[in-house]
Amino acid sequence: MSTVLGAYQVAAELNVAQRTLELHRQKVMQKMQVSNIAELAYLMGKSSEY
């Protein structure tokens, strides 16, 4: 079972500022042409299927 972490927790794990994490996520979402995290998660799950 996977654990869901918030942006603050992920940023702390990566040792970066929360704002840095949010900016990177925003850039990835723009490149992937998605408008929300649910769409991004769907695409990421879909791309890992063989």
PDB file of N, CA, C, O and CB in Angstrom:
ATOM      1  N   MET A   1       0.849  -1.182   0.000  1.00  0.00           N
ATOM      2  CA  MET A   1       0.000   0.000   0.000  1.00  0.00           C
ATOM      3  C   MET A   1       0.890   1.239   0.000  1.00  0.00           C
ATOM      4  O   MET A   1       1.850   1.312   0.767  1.00  0.00           O
ATOM      5  CB  MET A   1      -0.963   0.002   1.226  1.00  0.00           C
ATOM      6  N   SER A   2       0.583   2.200  -0.842  1.00  0.00           N
ATOM      7  CA  SER A   2       1.413   3.397  -0.920  1.00  0.00           C
ATOM      8  C   SER A   2       0.883   4.485   0.003  1.00  0.00           C
ATOM      9  O   SER A   2      -0.305   4.541   0.319  1.00  0.00           O
ATOM     10  CB  SER A   2       1.478   3.911  -2.359  1.00  0.00           C
ATOM     11  N   THR A   3       1.788   5.330   0.417  1.00  0.00           N
ATOM     12  CA  THR A   3       1.454   6.429   1.311  1.00  0.00           C
ATOM     13  C   THR A   3       1.326   7.714   0.503  1.00  0.00           C
ATOM     14  O   THR A   3       2.155   7.999  -0.361  1.00  0.00           O
ATOM     15  CB  THR A   3       2.521   6.581   2.423  1.00  0.00           C
ATOM     16  N   VAL A   4       0.297   8.474   0.784  1.00  0.00           N
ATOM     17  CA  VAL A   4       0.088   9.748   0.108  1.00  0.00           C
ATOM     18  C   VAL A   4       0.728  10.841   0.953  1.00  0.00           C
ATOM     19  O   VAL A   4       0.415  10.995   2.134  1.00  0.00           O
ATOM     20  CB  VAL A   4      -1.434  10.029  -0.124  1.00  0.00           C
ATOM     21  N   LEU A   5       1.628  11.598   0.330  1.00  0.00           N
ATOM     22  CA  LEU A   5       2.305  12.678   1.023  1.00  0.00           C
ATOM     23  C   LEU A   5       1.869  14.017   0.445  1.00  0.00           C
ATOM     24  O   LEU A   5       1.607  14.126  -0.753  1.00  0.00           O
ATOM     25  CB  LEU A   5       3.829  12.516   0.927  1.00  0.00           C
ATOM     26  N   GLY A   6       1.793  15.019   1.286  1.00  0.00           N
ATOM     27  CA  GLY A   6       1.483  16.360   0.831  1.00  0.00           C
ATOM     28  C   GLY A   6       2.726  17.030   0.271  1.00  0.00           C
ATOM     29  O   GLY A   6       3.838  16.526   0.427  1.00  0.00           O
ATOM     30  N   ALA A   7       2.533  18.162  -0.377  1.00  0.00           N
ATOM     31  CA  ALA A   7       3.643  18.880  -0.996  1.00  0.00           C
ATOM     32  C   ALA A   7       4.711  19.233   0.032  1.00  0.00           C
ATOM     33  O   ALA A   7       5.904  19.136  -0.257  1.00  0.00           O
ATOM     34  CB  ALA A   7       3.139  20.149  -1.685  1.00  0.00           C
ATOM     35  N   TYR A   8       4.299  19.639   1.225  1.00  0.00           N
ATOM     36  CA  TYR A   8       5.264  19.997   2.270  1.00  0.00           C
ATOM     37  C   TYR A   8       6.117  18.794   2.652  1.00  0.00           C
ATOM     38  O   TYR A   8       7.331  18.916   2.818  1.00  0.00           O
ATOM     39  CB  TYR A   8       4.540  20.546   3.512  1.00  0.00           C
ATOM     40  N   GLN A   9       5.488  17.639   2.791  1.00  0.00           N
ATOM     41  CA  GLN A   9       6.210  16.432   3.185  1.00  0.00           C
ATOM     42  C   GLN A   9       7.166  15.971   2.089  1.00  0.00           C
ATOM     43  O   GLN A   9       8.291  15.560   2.372  1.00  0.00           O
ATOM     44  CB  GLN A   9       5.225  15.315   3.523  1.00  0.00           C
ATOM     45  N   VAL A  10       6.715  16.042   0.836  1.00  0.00           N
ATOM     46  CA  VAL A  10       7.571  15.649  -0.284  1.00  0.00           C
ATOM     47  C   VAL A  10       8.765  16.588  -0.369  1.00  0.00           C
ATOM     48  O   VAL A  10       9.897  16.141  -0.552  1.00  0.00           O
ATOM     49  CB  VAL A  10       6.779  15.655  -1.615  1.00  0.00           C
ATOM     50  N   ALA A  11       8.517  17.887  -0.238  1.00  0.00           N
ATOM     51  CA  ALA A  11       9.600  18.870  -0.285  1.00  0.00           C
ATOM     52  C   ALA A  11      10.618  18.604   0.817  1.00  0.00           C
ATOM     53  O   ALA A  11      11.824  18.701   0.589  1.00  0.00           O
ATOM     54  CB  ALA A  11       9.041  20.295  -0.155  1.00  0.00           C
ATOM     55  N   ALA A  12      10.143  18.274   1.987  1.00  0.00           N
ATOM     56  CA  ALA A  12      11.049  17.984   3.103  1.00  0.00           C
ATOM     57  C   ALA A  12      11.889  16.734   2.810  1.00  0.00           C
ATOM     58  O   ALA A  12      13.085  16.706   3.100  1.00  0.00           O
ATOM     59  CB  ALA A  12      10.248  17.795   4.413  1.00  0.00           C
ATOM     60  N   GLU A  13      11.261  15.707   2.237  1.00  0.00           N
ATOM     61  CA  GLU A  13      11.983  14.477   1.886  1.00  0.00           C
ATOM     62  C   GLU A  13      13.064  14.752   0.845  1.00  0.00           C
ATOM     63  O   GLU A  13      14.141  14.159   0.895  1.00  0.00           O
ATOM     64  CB  GLU A  13      11.006  13.412   1.359  1.00  0.00           C
ATOM     65  N   LEU A  14      12.777  15.657  -0.104  1.00  0.00           N
ATOM     66  CA  LEU A  14      13.726  15.980  -1.169  1.00  0.00           C
ATOM     67  C   LEU A  14      14.691  17.092  -0.781  1.00  0.00           C
ATOM     68  O   LEU A  14      15.608  17.422  -1.533  1.00  0.00           O
ATOM     69  CB  LEU A  14      12.981  16.377  -2.417  1.00  0.00           C
ATOM     70  N   ASN A  15      14.477  17.663   0.394  1.00  0.00           N
ATOM     71  CA  ASN A  15      15.305  18.750   0.900  1.00  0.00           C
ATOM     72  C   ASN A  15      15.277  19.970  -0.035  1.00  0.00           C
ATOM     73  O   ASN A  15      16.311  20.572  -0.324  1.00  0.00           O
ATOM     74  CB  ASN A  15      16.744  18.264   1.086  1.00  0.00           C
ATOM     75  N   VAL A  16      14.075  20.317  -0.495  1.00  0.00           N
ATOM     76  CA  VAL A  16      13.869  21.521  -1.313  1.00  0.00           C
ATOM     77  C   VAL A  16      12.717  22.314  -0.710  1.00  0.00           C
ATOM     78  O   VAL A  16      11.958  21.798   0.110  1.00  0.00           O
ATOM     79  CB  VAL A  16      13.574  21.156  -2.816  1.00  0.00           C
ATOM     80  N   ALA A  17      12.594  23.561  -1.121  1.00  0.00           N
ATOM     81  CA  ALA A  17      11.488  24.389  -0.644  1.00  0.00           C
ATOM     82  C   ALA A  17      10.186  23.907  -1.267  1.00  0.00           C
ATOM     83  O   ALA A  17      10.176  23.379  -2.379  1.00  0.00           O
ATOM     84  CB  ALA A  17      11.731  25.883  -0.975  1.00  0.00           C
ATOM     85  N   GLN A  18       9.096  24.093  -0.545  1.00  0.00           N
ATOM     86  CA  GLN A  18       7.789  23.686  -1.047  1.00  0.00           C
ATOM     87  C   GLN A  18       7.472  24.421  -2.348  1.00  0.00           C
ATOM     88  O   GLN A  18       6.894  23.834  -3.263  1.00  0.00           O
ATOM     89  CB  GLN A  18       6.696  23.956   0.006  1.00  0.00           C
ATOM     90  N   ARG A  19       7.838  25.684  -2.436  1.00  0.00           N
ATOM     91  CA  ARG A  19       7.578  26.470  -3.649  1.00  0.00           C
ATOM     92  C   ARG A  19       8.344  25.900  -4.842  1.00  0.00           C
ATOM     93  O   ARG A  19       7.823  25.881  -5.957  1.00  0.00           O
ATOM     94  CB  ARG A  19       7.964  27.946  -3.429  1.00  0.00           C
ATOM     95  N   THR A  20       9.562  25.440  -4.621  1.00  0.00           N
ATOM     96  CA  THR A  20      10.351  24.823  -5.693  1.00  0.00           C
ATOM     97  C   THR A  20       9.643  23.588  -6.218  1.00  0.00           C
ATOM     98  O   THR A  20       9.545  23.386  -7.428  1.00  0.00           O
ATOM     99  CB  THR A  20      11.764  24.456  -5.197  1.00  0.00           C
ATOM    100  N   LEU A  21       9.156  22.773  -5.315  1.00  0.00           N
ATOM    101  CA  LEU A  21       8.416  21.575  -5.695  1.00  0.00           C
ATOM    102  C   LEU A  21       7.181  21.940  -6.504  1.00  0.00           C
ATOM    103  O   LEU A  21       6.903  21.311  -7.525  1.00  0.00           O
ATOM    104  CB  LEU A  21       8.017  20.772  -4.454  1.00  0.00           C
ATOM    105  N   GLU A  22       6.440  22.945  -6.061  1.00  0.00           N
ATOM    106  CA  GLU A  22       5.226  23.363  -6.762  1.00  0.00           C
ATOM    107  C   GLU A  22       5.537  23.884  -8.157  1.00  0.00           C
ATOM    108  O   GLU A  22       4.784  23.621  -9.095  1.00  0.00           O
ATOM    109  CB  GLU A  22       4.495  24.432  -5.961  1.00  0.00           C
ATOM    110  N   LEU A  23       6.634  24.620  -8.309  1.00  0.00           N
ATOM    111  CA  LEU A  23       7.014  25.139  -9.629  1.00  0.00           C
ATOM    112  C   LEU A  23       7.395  24.005 -10.582  1.00  0.00           C
ATOM    113  O   LEU A  23       7.016  24.022 -11.754  1.00  0.00           O
ATOM    114  CB  LEU A  23       8.185  26.129  -9.496  1.00  0.00           C
ATOM    115  N   HIS A  24       8.138  23.029 -10.084  1.00  0.00           N
ATOM    116  CA  HIS A  24       8.500  21.882 -10.927  1.00  0.00           C
ATOM    117  C   HIS A  24       7.256  21.105 -11.346  1.00  0.00           C
ATOM    118  O   HIS A  24       7.133  20.689 -12.498  1.00  0.00           O
ATOM    119  CB  HIS A  24       9.480  20.951 -10.183  1.00  0.00           C
ATOM    120  N   ARG A  25       6.345  20.914 -10.412  1.00  0.00           N
ATOM    121  CA  ARG A  25       5.103  20.201 -10.729  1.00  0.00           C
ATOM    122  C   ARG A  25       4.311  20.964 -11.783  1.00  0.00           C
ATOM    123  O   ARG A  25       3.766  20.359 -12.707  1.00  0.00           O
ATOM    124  CB  ARG A  25       4.246  20.000  -9.458  1.00  0.00           C
ATOM    125  N   GLN A  26       4.243  22.283 -11.654  1.00  0.00           N
ATOM    126  CA  GLN A  26       3.528  23.112 -12.618  1.00  0.00           C
ATOM    127  C   GLN A  26       4.139  22.984 -14.017  1.00  0.00           C
ATOM    128  O   GLN A  26       3.411  22.880 -15.003  1.00  0.00           O
ATOM    129  CB  GLN A  26       3.538  24.580 -12.168  1.00  0.00           C
ATOM    130  N   LYS A  27       5.460  22.991 -14.104  1.00  0.00           N
ATOM    131  CA  LYS A  27       6.128  22.862 -15.398  1.00  0.00           C
ATOM    132  C   LYS A  27       5.866  21.503 -16.033  1.00  0.00           C
ATOM    133  O   LYS A  27       5.646  21.411 -17.241  1.00  0.00           O
ATOM    134  CB  LYS A  27       7.627  23.080 -15.242  1.00  0.00           C
ATOM    135  N   VAL A  28       5.889  20.443 -15.220  1.00  0.00           N
ATOM    136  CA  VAL A  28       5.595  19.102 -15.734  1.00  0.00           C
ATOM    137  C   VAL A  28       4.161  19.042 -16.240  1.00  0.00           C
ATOM    138  O   VAL A  28       3.892  18.471 -17.297  1.00  0.00           O
ATOM    139  CB  VAL A  28       5.827  18.030 -14.643  1.00  0.00           C
ATOM    140  N   MET A  29       3.242  19.631 -15.481  1.00  0.00           N
ATOM    141  CA  MET A  29       1.833  19.621 -15.892  1.00  0.00           C
ATOM    142  C   MET A  29       1.645  20.373 -17.206  1.00  0.00           C
ATOM    143  O   MET A  29       0.857  19.941 -18.048  1.00  0.00           O
ATOM    144  CB  MET A  29       0.945  20.242 -14.797  1.00  0.00           C
ATOM    145  N   GLN A  30       2.346  21.483 -17.400  1.00  0.00           N
ATOM    146  CA  GLN A  30       2.252  22.231 -18.655  1.00  0.00           C
ATOM    147  C   GLN A  30       2.790  21.392 -19.807  1.00  0.00           C
ATOM    148  O   GLN A  30       2.170  21.333 -20.869  1.00  0.00           O
ATOM    149  CB  GLN A  30       3.023  23.565 -18.556  1.00  0.00           C
ATOM    150  N   LYS A  31       3.921  20.751 -19.615  1.00  0.00           N
ATOM    151  CA  LYS A  31       4.519  19.931 -20.673  1.00  0.00           C
ATOM    152  C   LYS A  31       3.640  18.742 -21.029  1.00  0.00           C
ATOM    153  O   LYS A  31       3.558  18.349 -22.192  1.00  0.00           O
ATOM    154  CB  LYS A  31       5.897  19.442 -20.248  1.00  0.00           C
ATOM    155  N   MET A  32       2.989  18.175 -20.033  1.00  0.00           N
ATOM    156  CA  MET A  32       2.113  17.023 -20.268  1.00  0.00           C
ATOM    157  C   MET A  32       0.713  17.436 -20.726  1.00  0.00           C
ATOM    158  O   MET A  32      -0.110  16.587 -21.067  1.00  0.00           O
ATOM    159  CB  MET A  32       2.007  16.187 -19.001  1.00  0.00           C
ATOM    160  N   GLN A  33       0.454  18.728 -20.731  1.00  0.00           N
ATOM    161  CA  GLN A  33      -0.826  19.302 -21.158  1.00  0.00           C
ATOM    162  C   GLN A  33      -1.997  18.771 -20.330  1.00  0.00           C
ATOM    163  O   GLN A  33      -3.015  18.338 -20.870  1.00  0.00           O
ATOM    164  CB  GLN A  33      -1.065  19.005 -22.634  1.00  0.00           C
ATOM    165  N   VAL A  34      -1.828  18.817 -19.008  1.00  0.00           N
ATOM    166  CA  VAL A  34      -2.902  18.431 -18.099  1.00  0.00           C
ATOM    167  C   VAL A  34      -3.234  19.623 -17.205  1.00  0.00           C
ATOM    168  O   VAL A  34      -2.408  20.512 -17.001  1.00  0.00           O
ATOM    169  CB  VAL A  34      -2.501  17.183 -17.244  1.00  0.00           C
ATOM    170  N   SER A  35      -4.449  19.624 -16.682  1.00  0.00           N
ATOM    171  CA  SER A  35      -4.884  20.770 -15.887  1.00  0.00           C
ATOM    172  C   SER A  35      -4.977  20.486 -14.393  1.00  0.00           C
ATOM    173  O   SER A  35      -5.190  21.405 -13.602  1.00  0.00           O
ATOM    174  CB  SER A  35      -6.209  21.239 -16.377  1.00  0.00           C
ATOM    175  N   ASN A  36      -4.819  19.221 -13.996  1.00  0.00           N
ATOM    176  CA  ASN A  36      -4.864  18.918 -12.568  1.00  0.00           C
ATOM    177  C   ASN A  36      -4.039  17.680 -12.248  1.00  0.00           C
ATOM    178  O   ASN A  36      -3.602  16.951 -13.139  1.00  0.00           O
ATOM    179  CB  ASN A  36      -6.310  18.721 -12.108  1.00  0.00           C
ATOM    180  N   ILE A  37      -3.840  17.466 -10.972  1.00  0.00           N
ATOM    181  CA  ILE A  37      -2.993  16.370 -10.498  1.00  0.00           C
ATOM    182  C   ILE A  37      -3.596  15.007 -10.855  1.00  0.00           C
ATOM    183  O   ILE A  37      -2.860  14.064 -11.146  1.00  0.00           O
ATOM    184  CB  ILE A  37      -2.790  16.474  -8.977  1.00  0.00           C
ATOM    185  N   ALA A  38      -4.908  14.899 -10.836  1.00  0.00           N
ATOM    186  CA  ALA A  38      -5.555  13.624 -11.160  1.00  0.00           C
ATOM    187  C   ALA A  38      -5.226  13.201 -12.587  1.00  0.00           C
ATOM    188  O   ALA A  38      -4.937  12.030 -12.830  1.00  0.00           O
ATOM    189  CB  ALA A  38      -7.081  13.729 -10.976  1.00  0.00           C
ATOM    190  N   GLU A  39      -5.266  14.131 -13.527  1.00  0.00           N
ATOM    191  CA  GLU A  39      -4.924  13.814 -14.920  1.00  0.00           C
ATOM    192  C   GLU A  39      -3.458  13.406 -15.036  1.00  0.00           C
ATOM    193  O   GLU A  39      -3.122  12.473 -15.764  1.00  0.00           O
ATOM    194  CB  GLU A  39      -5.212  15.022 -15.839  1.00  0.00           C
ATOM    195  N   LEU A  40      -2.599  14.105 -14.319  1.00  0.00           N
ATOM    196  CA  LEU A  40      -1.172  13.789 -14.346  1.00  0.00           C
ATOM    197  C   LEU A  40      -0.930  12.392 -13.785  1.00  0.00           C
ATOM    198  O   LEU A  40      -0.169  11.615 -14.363  1.00  0.00           O
ATOM    199  CB  LEU A  40      -0.367  14.835 -13.546  1.00  0.00           C
ATOM    200  N   ALA A  41      -1.564  12.071 -12.678  1.00  0.00           N
ATOM    201  CA  ALA A  41      -1.418  10.745 -12.073  1.00  0.00           C
ATOM    202  C   ALA A  41      -1.926   9.663 -13.015  1.00  0.00           C
ATOM    203  O   ALA A  41      -1.319   8.596 -13.121  1.00  0.00           O
ATOM    204  CB  ALA A  41      -2.170  10.676 -10.736  1.00  0.00           C
ATOM    205  N   TYR A  42      -3.035   9.930 -13.699  1.00  0.00           N
ATOM    206  CA  TYR A  42      -3.586   8.969 -14.662  1.00  0.00           C
ATOM    207  C   TYR A  42      -2.588   8.712 -15.786  1.00  0.00           C
ATOM    208  O   TYR A  42      -2.330   7.562 -16.142  1.00  0.00           O
ATOM    209  CB  TYR A  42      -4.924   9.482 -15.244  1.00  0.00           C
ATOM    210  N   LEU A  43      -2.027   9.784 -16.344  1.00  0.00           N
ATOM    211  CA  LEU A  43      -1.059   9.626 -17.425  1.00  0.00           C
ATOM    212  C   LEU A  43       0.195   8.896 -16.967  1.00  0.00           C
ATOM    213  O   LEU A  43       0.738   8.065 -17.696  1.00  0.00           O
ATOM    214  CB  LEU A  43      -0.684  10.980 -17.989  1.00  0.00           C
ATOM    215  N   MET A  44       0.651   9.204 -15.766  1.00  0.00           N
ATOM    216  CA  MET A  44       1.854   8.552 -15.256  1.00  0.00           C
ATOM    217  C   MET A  44       1.591   7.056 -15.028  1.00  0.00           C
ATOM    218  O   MET A  44       2.458   6.229 -15.310  1.00  0.00           O
ATOM    219  CB  MET A  44       2.321   9.228 -13.941  1.00  0.00           C
ATOM    220  N   GLY A  45       0.424   6.713 -14.530  1.00  0.00           N
ATOM    221  CA  GLY A  45       0.074   5.311 -14.341  1.00  0.00           C
ATOM    222  C   GLY A  45      -0.080   4.597 -15.668  1.00  0.00           C
ATOM    223  O   GLY A  45       0.318   3.442 -15.817  1.00  0.00           O
ATOM    224  N   LYS A  46      -0.659   5.294 -16.627  1.00  0.00           N
ATOM    225  CA  LYS A  46      -0.868   4.718 -17.957  1.00  0.00           C
ATOM    226  C   LYS A  46       0.463   4.469 -18.664  1.00  0.00           C
ATOM    227  O   LYS A  46       0.615   3.477 -19.377  1.00  0.00           O
ATOM    228  CB  LYS A  46      -1.750   5.642 -18.808  1.00  0.00           C
ATOM    229  N   SER A  47       1.434   5.380 -18.464  1.00  0.00           N
ATOM    230  CA  SER A  47       2.730   5.239 -19.143  1.00  0.00           C
ATOM    231  C   SER A  47       3.564   4.124 -18.546  1.00  0.00           C
ATOM    232  O   SER A  47       4.481   3.629 -19.202  1.00  0.00           O
ATOM    233  CB  SER A  47       3.505   6.543 -19.077  1.00  0.00           C
ATOM    234  N   SER A  48       3.276   3.714 -17.326  1.00  0.00           N
ATOM    235  CA  SER A  48       4.072   2.655 -16.708  1.00  0.00           C
ATOM    236  C   SER A  48       3.533   1.259 -17.049  1.00  0.00           C
ATOM    237  O   SER A  48       4.160   0.256 -16.709  1.00  0.00           O
ATOM    238  CB  SER A  48       4.104   2.845 -15.192  1.00  0.00           C
ATOM    239  N   GLU A  49       2.381   1.191 -17.712  1.00  0.00           N
ATOM    240  CA  GLU A  49       1.835  -0.099 -18.117  1.00  0.00           C
ATOM    241  C   GLU A  49       2.510  -0.553 -19.408  1.00  0.00           C
ATOM    242  O   GLU A  49       2.823   0.267 -20.271  1.00  0.00           O
ATOM    243  CB  GLU A  49       0.296  -0.017 -18.300  1.00  0.00           C
ATOM    244  N   TYR A  50       2.731  -1.847 -19.538  1.00  0.00           N
ATOM    245  CA  TYR A  50       3.402  -2.361 -20.721  1.00  0.00           C
ATOM    246  C   TYR A  50       2.455  -3.098 -21.594  1.00  0.00           C
ATOM    247  O   TYR A  50       2.851  -3.604 -22.645  1.00  0.00           O
ATOM    248  CB  TYR A  50       4.543  -3.248 -20.349  1.00  0.00           C
TER     249      TYR A  50
END
